[in-house]
C-alpha cells in the first residue's frame, strides 16, 4: 500500500484534518509531560485526547478522499 499524498502532499487534506493533527500533537506533548504543571491526570487526558484527535484526523482524510473520488 502506498503512502497517501506522496506526489501531491497537500491534496486530500482538509482544514478539519489539519486542525485535528495540530490538536493531536499538542495532546501528545501533554501526555509526555512536556507542559507546565502536568500531573498524571493531565497526562492521561492528553493521551486520550491525542487518540481521539488521531481518529478525527483519519476520518477527515477519508472524507476528503471520498469527496475527491466523487467529483
Phi, psi and omega in degrees: 000130182275157179288140179291147172063029181292312182279331181230085190299335182262000182280135178083007180258130180254165176299319180296320179295319179292323178296316178296322179296316179296318179296320179300316181296320178295319179292326177297319178296319178296318180296328179283348181086020182269024176238153181298141175057040181267111176272181182297322178297319178294322180292319178296316178300319178297319179295318179293320178295320179297319179296317178296317180295325178296319177295318178298317180301312180295322179297316181291323176296318178297318178296319180296319179296316180296318179295324180294317181291332181286339182268000000 
